[in-house]
Amino acid sequence: MIVRPHEHWLTRIFVWHGSVLPKIFSRLLLNFLLSIAVILMLPWYYSLGIKLTVAPFSILGVAIAIFLGFRNNACYARYVEARLLWGQLMIASRSLLREVKNTLPDGTSVDSFVRLQIAFAHSLRMTLRRLPQQETLSRYLTPEQLSAVLAVQSPANHILLLMGNWLAEYRKQGVLSDILFHSLNNRLNDMSGVLAGCERIANTPVPFAYSLILHRTVYLFCIMLPFALVVDLHYMTPFVSVLISYTFIALDALAEELEDPFGLENNDLPLDAICNTIEIDMLQMNAETALPPKMSPDKCYQLT
């Protein structure tokens, strides 16, 4: 995620990092070169007796803009929902640990439970980003827990099971009443709901056919656009064509980024920073002093 301070409007025009321009620069360069080739072929173009006008491109451009707007809204809604789910995870984690510490007798160690909560957040992050989990989870789980977690299809879900087993042990010992256990179990259900919601977003992309038709239409529009502009604009064709193409291609590229909000693109959610916040909160609530450093944006104003 890009976290930039407020800047002067003129400075923001030339911002490079965080925009989709680095990703689409080669495509815009091809459009620019195509426009130059069209200018050079203008005499031959006239000899064919074919003349494209901007009228059909104006109508098609409006239609493409509308459908790109719908697609970007759908992708941004996925992004917002994903951020809300991770916000709910932070709330549920803090509430669960607070209730556990307030409910269990004084002097009861909750260190292992705290590390299970931290491991759940990291496991969910790495599952959504399809990253290996063994090295990170080994810092929070015992070897037996780690082997059991890595052996199942959903490691984060198994960590929830371990947390439930931890609470169930105190219930069997009579330390937790049925009412208190039910209350704490509801917090685990909230975390399970976050897990299911994130899996739903990650495993259910925007329908491929819908994205494909927009993708094809945008690029066919940008390829044919210079042929319609060259008759009236001549040597200004490359600049106008690149400007119009930048608008449509950038919106298409941005929608691709937002479609998977859990990825590692510039504009995706900063899951590393969120997990870092959860870990620090859990350790501080447990009165521990060995805390990881707080993550902050790098020199490019980016959080991962």
CYANA upper distance limits for C-alpha pairs under 8 A (distance plus 0.5 A):
  1 MET  CA    265 GLU  CA      8.32
  1 MET  CA    266 ASN  CA      5.93
  1 MET  CA    267 ASN  CA      5.12
  1 MET  CA    268 ASP  CA      5.82
  1 MET  CA    269 LEU  CA      6.06
  1 MET  CA    270 PRO  CA      5.96
  1 MET  CA    302 GLN  CA      6.02
  1 MET  CA    303 LEU  CA      5.63
  1 MET  CA    304 THR  CA      6.72
  2 ILE  CA     18 GLY  CA      6.52
  2 ILE  CA    266 ASN  CA      6.83
  2 ILE  CA    267 ASN  CA      6.65
  2 ILE  CA    300 CYS  CA      8.35
  2 ILE  CA    301 TYR  CA      6.09
  2 ILE  CA    302 GLN  CA      5.00
  2 ILE  CA    303 LEU  CA      6.94
  3 VAL  CA    297 PRO  CA      7.51
  3 VAL  CA    301 TYR  CA      5.65
  3 VAL  CA    302 GLN  CA      6.43
  3 VAL  CA    303 LEU  CA      7.84
  4 ARG  CA    301 TYR  CA      6.03
  7 GLU  CA     11 THR  CA      6.93
  7 GLU  CA     12 ARG  CA      6.81
  8 HIS  CA     12 ARG  CA      6.87
  9 TRP  CA     13 ILE  CA      7.01
 10 LEU  CA     14 PHE  CA      7.80
 11 THR  CA     15 VAL  CA      7.33
 15 VAL  CA     19 SER  CA      7.71
 16 TRP  CA     21 LEU  CA      7.37
 16 TRP  CA     22 PRO  CA      7.67
 17 HIS  CA     22 PRO  CA      8.24
 17 HIS  CA    300 CYS  CA      7.31
 18 GLY  CA    266 ASN  CA      6.20
 18 GLY  CA    267 ASN  CA      7.47
 20 VAL  CA     24 ILE  CA      6.95
 20 VAL  CA    250 ALA  CA      6.72
 20 VAL  CA    253 ALA  CA      7.32
 20 VAL  CA    254 LEU  CA      7.16
 21 LEU  CA     25 PHE  CA      6.00
 21 LEU  CA    250 ALA  CA      7.72
 23 LYS  CA    253 ALA  CA      8.46
 24 ILE  CA     28 LEU  CA      6.85
 24 ILE  CA    249 ILE  CA      7.79
 24 ILE  CA    250 ALA  CA      7.56
 24 ILE  CA    253 ALA  CA      8.11
 25 PHE  CA     29 LEU  CA      6.65
 26 SER  CA     30 LEU  CA      6.79
 27 ARG  CA     31 ASN  CA      6.87
 28 LEU  CA     32 PHE  CA      6.68
 28 LEU  CA    242 VAL  CA      6.55
 28 LEU  CA    245 SER  CA      7.57
 28 LEU  CA    246 TYR  CA      7.24
 29 LEU  CA     33 LEU  CA      6.71
 30 LEU  CA     34 LEU  CA      6.53
 31 ASN  CA     35 SER  CA      6.67
 31 ASN  CA    222 CYS  CA      7.75
 31 ASN  CA    223 ILE  CA      7.38
 31 ASN  CA    238 PRO  CA      8.11
 31 ASN  CA    241 SER  CA      7.85
 31 ASN  CA    242 VAL  CA      6.83
 31 ASN  CA    245 SER  CA      8.26
 32 PHE  CA     36 ILE  CA      6.94
 32 PHE  CA    238 PRO  CA      5.64
 32 PHE  CA    239 PHE  CA      7.85
 32 PHE  CA    241 SER  CA      7.85
 32 PHE  CA    242 VAL  CA      6.57
 33 LEU  CA     37 ALA  CA      6.74
 33 LEU  CA    238 PRO  CA      8.18
 34 LEU  CA     38 VAL  CA      6.68
 34 LEU  CA    223 ILE  CA      8.29
 34 LEU  CA    226 PRO  CA      8.06
 35 SER  CA     39 ILE  CA      6.87
 35 SER  CA    226 PRO  CA      5.86
 35 SER  CA    227 PHE  CA      8.37
 35 SER  CA    230 VAL  CA      8.47
 35 SER  CA    237 THR  CA      6.81
 35 SER  CA    238 PRO  CA      5.41
 35 SER  CA    241 SER  CA      7.82
 36 ILE  CA     40 LEU  CA      6.89
 36 ILE  CA    237 THR  CA      8.38
 36 ILE  CA    238 PRO  CA      6.82
 37 ALA  CA     41 MET  CA      6.69
 38 VAL  CA     42 LEU  CA      6.55
 38 VAL  CA    226 PRO  CA      7.36
 38 VAL  CA    227 PHE  CA      7.14
 38 VAL  CA    230 VAL  CA      7.74
 39 ILE  CA    230 VAL  CA      7.02
 39 ILE  CA    234 HIS  CA      7.07
 39 ILE  CA    235 TYR  CA      7.52
 39 ILE  CA    237 THR  CA      8.38
 41 MET  CA     45 TYR  CA      6.48
 42 LEU  CA     46 TYR  CA      6.71
 42 LEU  CA    230 VAL  CA      8.23
 43 PRO  CA     47 SER  CA      6.92
 44 TRP  CA     48 LEU  CA      7.18
 45 TYR  CA     49 GLY  CA      7.82
 45 TYR  CA     50 ILE  CA      7.58
 46 TYR  CA     50 ILE  CA      7.30
 46 TYR  CA     51 LYS  CA      8.09
 51 LYS  CA    228 ALA  CA      7.97
 51 LYS  CA    231 VAL  CA      8.35
 52 LEU  CA    227 PHE  CA      7.00
 52 LEU  CA    228 ALA  CA      5.26
 53 THR  CA     57 PHE  CA      8.17
 53 THR  CA    228 ALA  CA      5.56
 53 THR  CA    229 LEU  CA      7.93
 54 VAL  CA     58 SER  CA      6.55
 54 VAL  CA    228 ALA  CA      6.01
 54 VAL  CA    229 LEU  CA      7.25
 55 ALA  CA     59 ILE  CA      7.11
 56 PRO  CA     60 LEU  CA      6.58
 57 PHE  CA     61 GLY  CA      6.16
 57 PHE  CA    221 PHE  CA      8.07
 57 PHE  CA    225 LEU  CA      7.85
 57 PHE  CA    228 ALA  CA      8.48
 58 SER  CA     62 VAL  CA      6.83
 59 ILE  CA     63 ALA  CA      6.98
 60 LEU  CA     64 ILE  CA      6.60
 61 GLY  CA     65 ALA  CA      6.55
 61 GLY  CA    221 PHE  CA      8.45
 62 VAL  CA     66 ILE  CA      6.77
 63 ALA  CA     67 PHE  CA      6.86
 64 ILE  CA     68 LEU  CA      6.43
 64 ILE  CA    214 LEU  CA      7.84
 64 ILE  CA    217 THR  CA      8.05
 64 ILE  CA    218 VAL  CA      7.59
 65 ALA  CA     69 GLY  CA      6.52
 65 ALA  CA    248 PHE  CA      7.93
 66 ILE  CA     70 PHE  CA      6.92
 67 PHE  CA     71 ARG  CA      6.73
 67 PHE  CA    214 LEU  CA      7.97
 68 LEU  CA     72 ASN  CA      6.51
 68 LEU  CA    214 LEU  CA      7.71
 68 LEU  CA    251 LEU  CA      7.43
 68 LEU  CA    252 ASP  CA      7.48
 69 GLY  CA     73 ASN  CA      6.55
 70 PHE  CA     74 ALA  CA      6.73
 71 ARG  CA     75 CYS  CA      6.71
 71 ARG  CA    211 SER  CA      8.35
 71 ARG  CA    255 ALA  CA      7.41
 72 ASN  CA     76 TYR  CA      6.41
 72 ASN  CA    251 LEU  CA      7.91
 72 ASN  CA    254 LEU  CA      8.19
 72 ASN  CA    255 ALA  CA      5.66
 72 ASN  CA    258 LEU  CA      8.43
 73 ASN  CA     77 ALA  CA      6.53
 74 ALA  CA     78 ARG  CA      7.04
 75 CYS  CA     79 TYR  CA      6.93
 75 CYS  CA    206 VAL  CA      8.13
 75 CYS  CA    255 ALA  CA      6.47
 75 CYS  CA    256 GLU  CA      8.44
 75 CYS  CA    258 LEU  CA      5.86
 75 CYS  CA    259 GLU  CA      5.25
 76 TYR  CA     80 VAL  CA      6.68
 76 TYR  CA    255 ALA  CA      8.23
 76 TYR  CA    258 LEU  CA      6.50
 76 TYR  CA    259 GLU  CA      7.88
 77 ALA  CA     81 GLU  CA      6.56
 78 ARG  CA     82 ALA  CA      6.56
 78 ARG  CA    201 ILE  CA      7.38
 78 ARG  CA    258 LEU  CA      7.96
 78 ARG  CA    259 GLU  CA      7.23
 78 ARG  CA    260 ASP  CA      8.43
 78 ARG  CA    261 PRO  CA      7.67
 79 TYR  CA     83 ARG  CA      6.83
 79 TYR  CA    258 LEU  CA      6.56
 79 TYR  CA    259 GLU  CA      7.74
 79 TYR  CA    260 ASP  CA      8.10
 79 TYR  CA    261 PRO  CA      5.70
 79 TYR  CA    268 ASP  CA      8.42
 79 TYR  CA    269 LEU  CA      8.29
 80 VAL  CA     84 LEU  CA      6.70
 81 GLU  CA     85 LEU  CA      6.70
 82 ALA  CA     86 TRP  CA      6.94
 82 ALA  CA    197 GLY  CA      8.41
 82 ALA  CA    198 CYS  CA      7.00
 82 ALA  CA    201 ILE  CA      7.96
 82 ALA  CA    261 PRO  CA      7.34
 82 ALA  CA    262 PHE  CA      8.38
 83 ARG  CA     87 GLY  CA      6.65
 83 ARG  CA    269 LEU  CA      7.63
 84 LEU  CA     88 GLN  CA      6.67
 85 LEU  CA     89 LEU  CA      6.79
 85 LEU  CA    194 VAL  CA      6.02
 85 LEU  CA    197 GLY  CA      7.59
 85 LEU  CA    198 CYS  CA      7.64
 86 TRP  CA     90 MET  CA      6.90
 86 TRP  CA    194 VAL  CA      7.69
 86 TRP  CA    274 ILE  CA      8.34
 87 GLY  CA     91 ILE  CA      6.92
 88 GLN  CA     92 ALA  CA      6.53
 88 GLN  CA    190 ASP  CA      8.45
 88 GLN  CA    191 MET  CA      8.43
 88 GLN  CA    194 VAL  CA      7.61
 89 LEU  CA     93 SER  CA      6.47
 89 LEU  CA    190 ASP  CA      8.22
 89 LEU  CA    191 MET  CA      6.48
 89 LEU  CA    194 VAL  CA      6.90
 90 MET  CA     94 ARG  CA      6.74
 90 MET  CA    278 ILE  CA      6.82
 91 ILE  CA     95 SER  CA      6.55
 92 ALA  CA     96 LEU  CA      6.37
 92 ALA  CA    187 ARG  CA      6.43
 92 ALA  CA    188 LEU  CA      8.32
 92 ALA  CA    190 ASP  CA      7.01
 92 ALA  CA    191 MET  CA      6.94
 93 SER  CA     97 LEU  CA      6.79
 93 SER  CA    117 GLN  CA      7.43
 93 SER  CA    187 ARG  CA      8.38
 93 SER  CA    191 MET  CA      8.23
 93 SER  CA    278 ILE  CA      8.17
 93 SER  CA    282 MET  CA      8.38
 94 ARG  CA     98 ARG  CA      6.62
 94 ARG  CA    281 ASP  CA      7.93
 94 ARG  CA    282 MET  CA      7.52
 95 SER  CA     99 GLU  CA      6.63
 95 SER  CA    187 ARG  CA      8.05
 96 LEU  CA    100 VAL  CA      6.64
 96 LEU  CA    184 LEU  CA      6.95
 96 LEU  CA    187 ARG  CA      6.34
 96 LEU  CA    188 LEU  CA      8.23
 97 LEU  CA    101 LYS  CA      6.64
 97 LEU  CA    114 VAL  CA      7.87
 97 LEU  CA    282 MET  CA      7.95
 97 LEU  CA    285 MET  CA      8.28
 98 ARG  CA    102 ASN  CA      6.60
 98 ARG  CA    285 MET  CA      8.12
 99 GLU  CA    103 THR  CA      6.32
 99 GLU  CA    184 LEU  CA      7.70
100 VAL  CA    104 LEU  CA      6.49
100 VAL  CA    184 LEU  CA      7.93
101 LYS  CA    110 VAL  CA      8.06
103 THR  CA    176 LEU  CA      8.16
103 THR  CA    180 LEU  CA      8.22
104 LEU  CA    108 THR  CA      7.05
104 LEU  CA    175 VAL  CA      7.44
104 LEU  CA    176 LEU  CA      7.79
105 PRO  CA    175 VAL  CA      8.28
110 VAL  CA    114 VAL  CA      6.66
110 VAL  CA    286 ASN  CA      8.17
111 ASP  CA    115 ARG  CA      6.85
111 ASP  CA    286 ASN  CA      7.95
112 SER  CA    116 LEU  CA      6.76
113 PHE  CA    117 GLN  CA      6.87
113 PHE  CA    163 MET  CA      7.11
113 PHE  CA    166 TRP  CA      7.76
114 VAL  CA    118 ILE  CA      6.89
114 VAL  CA    282 MET  CA      6.79
114 VAL  CA    283 LEU  CA      7.74
114 VAL  CA    286 ASN  CA      8.13
115 ARG  CA    119 ALA  CA      6.43
115 ARG  CA    140 TYR  CA      5.68
115 ARG  CA    141 LEU  CA      7.51
116 LEU  CA    120 PHE  CA      6.61
116 LEU  CA    140 TYR  CA      7.31
116 LEU  CA    141 LEU  CA      7.47
116 LEU  CA    159 ILE  CA      7.09
116 LEU  CA    162 LEU  CA      8.18
116 LEU  CA    163 MET  CA      7.08
117 GLN  CA    121 ALA  CA      7.14
117 GLN  CA    163 MET  CA      8.28
117 GLN  CA    282 MET  CA      8.41
118 ILE  CA    122 HIS  CA      6.96
118 ILE  CA    140 TYR  CA      7.87
118 ILE  CA    275 CYS  CA      8.18
118 ILE  CA    278 ILE  CA      7.49
118 ILE  CA    279 GLU  CA      6.04
118 ILE  CA    282 MET  CA      7.86
119 ALA  CA    123 SER  CA      6.35
119 ALA  CA    137 LEU  CA      6.43
119 ALA  CA    140 TYR  CA      6.47
119 ALA  CA    141 LEU  CA      7.83
119 ALA  CA    159 ILE  CA      8.00
120 PHE  CA    124 LEU  CA      6.57
120 PHE  CA    156 ALA  CA      5.88
120 PHE  CA    159 ILE  CA      6.49
120 PHE  CA    160 LEU  CA      7.71
121 ALA  CA    125 ARG  CA      6.75
121 ALA  CA    156 ALA  CA      8.37
121 ALA  CA    275 CYS  CA      6.45
121 ALA  CA    278 ILE  CA      8.17
122 HIS  CA    126 MET  CA      6.67
122 HIS  CA    136 THR  CA      8.15
122 HIS  CA    137 LEU  CA      7.99
122 HIS  CA    275 CYS  CA      6.74
123 SER  CA    127 THR  CA      6.45
123 SER  CA    133 GLN  CA      7.14
123 SER  CA    137 LEU  CA      7.72
123 SER  CA    155 PRO  CA      7.15
123 SER  CA    156 ALA  CA      5.88
124 LEU  CA    128 LEU  CA      6.68
124 LEU  CA    156 ALA  CA      6.12
124 LEU  CA    195 LEU  CA      7.63
125 ARG  CA    129 ARG  CA      6.79
125 ARG  CA    262 PHE  CA      8.40
125 ARG  CA    271 LEU  CA      6.78
125 ARG  CA    272 ASP  CA      8.05
125 ARG  CA    275 CYS  CA      8.28
126 MET  CA    130 ARG  CA      6.16
126 MET  CA    131 LEU  CA      5.37
126 MET  CA    132 PRO  CA      7.35
126 MET  CA    133 GLN  CA      6.91
127 THR  CA    131 LEU  CA      6.84
127 THR  CA    133 GLN  CA      8.43
127 THR  CA    155 PRO  CA      8.49
127 THR  CA    156 ALA  CA      8.40
128 LEU  CA    198 CYS  CA      8.09
128 LEU  CA    199 GLU  CA      7.82
128 LEU  CA    202 ALA  CA      7.15
128 LEU  CA    262 PHE  CA      6.67
128 LEU  CA    263 GLY  CA      8.27
129 ARG  CA    262 PHE  CA      6.74
129 ARG  CA    263 GLY  CA      6.33
129 ARG  CA    264 LEU  CA      8.26
133 GLN  CA    137 LEU  CA      6.45
133 GLN  CA    150 LEU  CA      8.37
134 GLN  CA    138 SER  CA      6.39
134 GLN  CA    146 LEU  CA      7.98
134 GLN  CA    150 LEU  CA      7.81
135 GLU  CA    139 ARG  CA      7.84
136 THR  CA    140 TYR  CA      8.26
137 LEU  CA    141 LEU  CA      6.55
137 LEU  CA    146 LEU  CA      7.48
138 SER  CA    142 THR  CA      7.53
138 SER  CA    143 PRO  CA      7.77
138 SER  CA    146 LEU  CA      6.99
141 LEU  CA    145 GLN  CA      6.23
141 LEU  CA    146 LEU  CA      6.13
142 THR  CA    146 LEU  CA      6.48
143 PRO  CA    147 SER  CA      6.64
144 GLU  CA    148 ALA  CA      6.83
145 GLN  CA    149 VAL  CA      6.55
146 LEU  CA    150 LEU  CA      6.61
147 SER  CA    151 ALA  CA      6.66
148 ALA  CA    152 VAL  CA      7.47
148 ALA  CA    158 HIS  CA      8.48
149 VAL  CA    154 SER  CA      8.41
149 VAL  CA    155 PRO  CA      5.42
149 VAL  CA    156 ALA  CA      8.22
149 VAL  CA    158 HIS  CA      6.33
149 VAL  CA    159 ILE  CA      7.21
150 LEU  CA    155 PRO  CA      6.46
151 ALA  CA    155 PRO  CA      8.29
152 VAL  CA    158 HIS  CA      7.89
154 SER  CA    158 HIS  CA      7.03
155 PRO  CA    159 ILE  CA      6.86
156 ALA  CA    160 LEU  CA      7.01
156 ALA  CA    195 LEU  CA      8.19
157 ASN  CA    161 LEU  CA      7.00
157 ASN  CA    192 SER  CA      7.75
157 ASN  CA    195 LEU  CA      8.13
158 HIS  CA    162 LEU  CA      6.84
159 ILE  CA    163 MET  CA      6.77
160 LEU  CA    164 GLY  CA      6.69
160 LEU  CA    188 LEU  CA      7.43
160 LEU  CA    192 SER  CA      7.93
161 LEU  CA    165 ASN  CA      6.65
162 LEU  CA    166 TRP  CA      6.68
163 MET  CA    167 LEU  CA      6.97
164 GLY  CA    168 ALA  CA      6.56
164 GLY  CA    185 ASN  CA      7.66
164 GLY  CA    188 LEU  CA      7.97
165 ASN  CA    169 GLU  CA      6.75
166 TRP  CA    170 TYR  CA      7.62
167 LEU  CA    171 ARG  CA      6.94
167 LEU  CA    181 PHE  CA      7.72
168 ALA  CA    172 LYS  CA      6.68
168 ALA  CA    181 PHE  CA      8.20
169 GLU  CA    173 GLN  CA      6.82
170 TYR  CA    174 GLY  CA      6.78
170 TYR  CA    175 VAL  CA      5.76
170 TYR  CA    176 LEU  CA      6.26
171 ARG  CA    175 VAL  CA      6.22
171 ARG  CA    176 LEU  CA      5.05
171 ARG  CA    177 SER  CA      6.86
171 ARG  CA    178 ASP  CA      7.80
171 ARG  CA    181 PHE  CA      7.35
172 LYS  CA    176 LEU  CA      8.39
176 LEU  CA    180 LEU  CA      6.48
176 LEU  CA    181 PHE  CA      6.47
177 SER  CA    181 PHE  CA      6.56
178 ASP  CA    182 HIS  CA      6.51
179 ILE  CA    183 SER  CA      6.81
180 LEU  CA    184 LEU  CA      6.78
181 PHE  CA    185 ASN  CA      6.45
182 HIS  CA    186 ASN  CA      6.75
183 SER  CA    187 ARG  CA      7.43
184 LEU  CA    188 LEU  CA      7.24
185 ASN  CA    189 ASN  CA      6.75
186 ASN  CA    190 ASP  CA      6.77
187 ARG  CA    191 MET  CA      6.98
188 LEU  CA    192 SER  CA      6.65
189 ASN  CA    193 GLY  CA      6.61
190 ASP  CA    194 VAL  CA      6.93
191 MET  CA    195 LEU  CA      6.81
192 SER  CA    196 ALA  CA      6.74
193 GLY  CA    197 GLY  CA      6.56
194 VAL  CA    198 CYS  CA      6.64
195 LEU  CA    199 GLU  CA      6.69
196 ALA  CA    200 ARG  CA      6.61
197 GLY  CA    201 ILE  CA      6.93
198 CYS  CA    202 ALA  CA      6.63
199 GLU  CA    203 ASN  CA      6.35
200 ARG  CA    204 THR  CA      6.32
201 ILE  CA    205 PRO  CA      7.48
201 ILE  CA    260 ASP  CA      8.35
202 ALA  CA    260 ASP  CA      7.17
202 ALA  CA    262 PHE  CA      8.02
205 PRO  CA    259 GLU  CA      7.37
205 PRO  CA    260 ASP  CA      8.16
206 VAL  CA    210 TYR  CA      7.98
206 VAL  CA    211 SER  CA      7.60
206 VAL  CA    259 GLU  CA      7.53
207 PRO  CA    211 SER  CA      7.10
208 PHE  CA    212 LEU  CA      6.43
209 ALA  CA    213 ILE  CA      6.68
210 TYR  CA    214 LEU  CA      7.07
211 SER  CA    215 HIS  CA      6.57
212 LEU  CA    216 ARG  CA      6.57
213 ILE  CA    217 THR  CA      6.53
214 LEU  CA    218 VAL  CA      6.52
215 HIS  CA    219 TYR  CA      6.92
215 HIS  CA    252 ASP  CA      7.48
216 ARG  CA    220 LEU  CA      6.59
217 THR  CA    221 PHE  CA      6.46
218 VAL  CA    222 CYS  CA      6.77
218 VAL  CA    248 PHE  CA      7.03
218 VAL  CA    249 ILE  CA      7.38
219 TYR  CA    223 ILE  CA      6.58
219 TYR  CA    249 ILE  CA      8.14
220 LEU  CA    224 MET  CA      6.71
221 PHE  CA    225 LEU  CA      6.39
222 CYS  CA    226 PRO  CA      8.11
222 CYS  CA    241 SER  CA      7.98
222 CYS  CA    244 ILE  CA      8.44
222 CYS  CA    245 SER  CA      6.09
224 MET  CA    228 ALA  CA      7.53
225 LEU  CA    229 LEU  CA      6.88
225 LEU  CA    241 SER  CA      7.09
226 PRO  CA    230 VAL  CA      6.31
226 PRO  CA    237 THR  CA      6.83
226 PRO  CA    238 PRO  CA      7.81
226 PRO  CA    241 SER  CA      6.55
227 PHE  CA    231 VAL  CA      8.02
229 LEU  CA    233 LEU  CA      6.25
229 LEU  CA    234 HIS  CA      7.90
229 LEU  CA    237 THR  CA      6.37
229 LEU  CA    241 SER  CA      8.11
230 VAL  CA    234 HIS  CA      5.15
230 VAL  CA    235 TYR  CA      8.04
230 VAL  CA    236 MET  CA      8.45
230 VAL  CA    237 THR  CA      5.99
233 LEU  CA    237 THR  CA      5.90
236 MET  CA    240 VAL  CA      6.89
237 THR  CA    241 SER  CA      6.31
238 PRO  CA    242 VAL  CA      6.51
239 PHE  CA    243 LEU  CA      6.71
240 VAL  CA    244 ILE  CA      6.78
241 SER  CA    245 SER  CA      6.48
242 VAL  CA    246 TYR  CA      6.33
243 LEU  CA    247 THR  CA      7.13
244 ILE  CA    248 PHE  CA      7.25
245 SER  CA    249 ILE  CA      6.34
246 TYR  CA    250 ALA  CA      6.10
247 THR  CA    251 LEU  CA      6.81
248 PHE  CA    252 ASP  CA      6.81
249 ILE  CA    253 ALA  CA      6.64
250 ALA  CA    254 LEU  CA      6.49
251 LEU  CA    255 ALA  CA      6.67
252 ASP  CA    256 GLU  CA      7.03
253 ALA  CA    257 GLU  CA      7.05
254 LEU  CA    258 LEU  CA      6.80
255 ALA  CA    259 GLU  CA      6.45
256 GLU  CA    260 ASP  CA      7.80
257 GLU  CA    261 PRO  CA      7.59
257 GLU  CA    265 GLU  CA      7.02
257 GLU  CA    267 ASN  CA      7.31
257 GLU  CA    268 ASP  CA      7.43
258 LEU  CA    267 ASN  CA      7.66
258 LEU  CA    268 ASP  CA      7.12
260 ASP  CA    268 ASP  CA      7.96
261 PRO  CA    267 ASN  CA      8.44
261 PRO  CA    268 ASP  CA      5.31
261 PRO  CA    269 LEU  CA      6.19
262 PHE  CA    268 ASP  CA      6.53
262 PHE  CA    269 LEU  CA      6.32
262 PHE  CA    271 LEU  CA      7.78
263 GLY  CA    268 ASP  CA      6.32
263 GLY  CA    269 LEU  CA      7.87
264 LEU  CA    268 ASP  CA      6.67
264 LEU  CA    304 THR  CA      7.39
266 ASN  CA    302 GLN  CA      7.77
268 ASP  CA    304 THR  CA      8.46
269 LEU  CA    304 THR  CA      7.66
270 PRO  CA    274 ILE  CA      6.86
270 PRO  CA    303 LEU  CA      5.89
270 PRO  CA    304 THR  CA      4.81
271 LEU  CA    275 CYS  CA      6.57
271 LEU  CA    304 THR  CA      6.76
272 ASP  CA    276 ASN  CA      6.59
272 ASP  CA    303 LEU  CA      8.25
272 ASP  CA    304 THR  CA      5.98
273 ALA  CA    277 THR  CA      6.73
273 ALA  CA    295 MET  CA      6.35
273 ALA  CA    296 SER  CA      8.22
273 ALA  CA    303 LEU  CA      7.12
273 ALA  CA    304 THR  CA      6.90
274 ILE  CA    278 ILE  CA      6.80
275 CYS  CA    279 GLU  CA      6.58
276 ASN  CA    280 ILE  CA      6.74
276 ASN  CA    292 PRO  CA      8.11
276 ASN  CA    294 LYS  CA      7.37
276 ASN  CA    295 MET  CA      7.35
277 THR  CA    281 ASP  CA      6.64
277 THR  CA    294 LYS  CA      7.80
278 ILE  CA    282 MET  CA      6.62
279 GLU  CA    283 LEU  CA      6.72
279 GLU  CA    292 PRO  CA      8.45
280 ILE  CA    284 GLN  CA      6.54
280 ILE  CA    291 LEU  CA      6.63
280 ILE  CA    292 PRO  CA      7.26
280 ILE  CA    294 LYS  CA      8.33
281 ASP  CA    285 MET  CA      6.56
282 MET  CA    286 ASN  CA      6.83
283 LEU  CA    287 ALA  CA      6.90
283 LEU  CA    288 GLU  CA      5.81
283 LEU  CA    289 THR  CA      8.07
283 LEU  CA    291 LEU  CA      7.39
284 GLN  CA    288 GLU  CA      6.02
284 GLN  CA    289 THR  CA      7.61
284 GLN  CA    291 LEU  CA      8.33
295 MET  CA    303 LEU  CA      8.40
296 SER  CA    303 LEU  CA      7.27
297 PRO  CA    301 TYR  CA      5.32
297 PRO  CA    302 GLN  CA      5.31
297 PRO  CA    303 LEU  CA      5.49
298 ASP  CA    302 GLN  CA      5.95
298 ASP  CA    303 LEU  CA      7.41
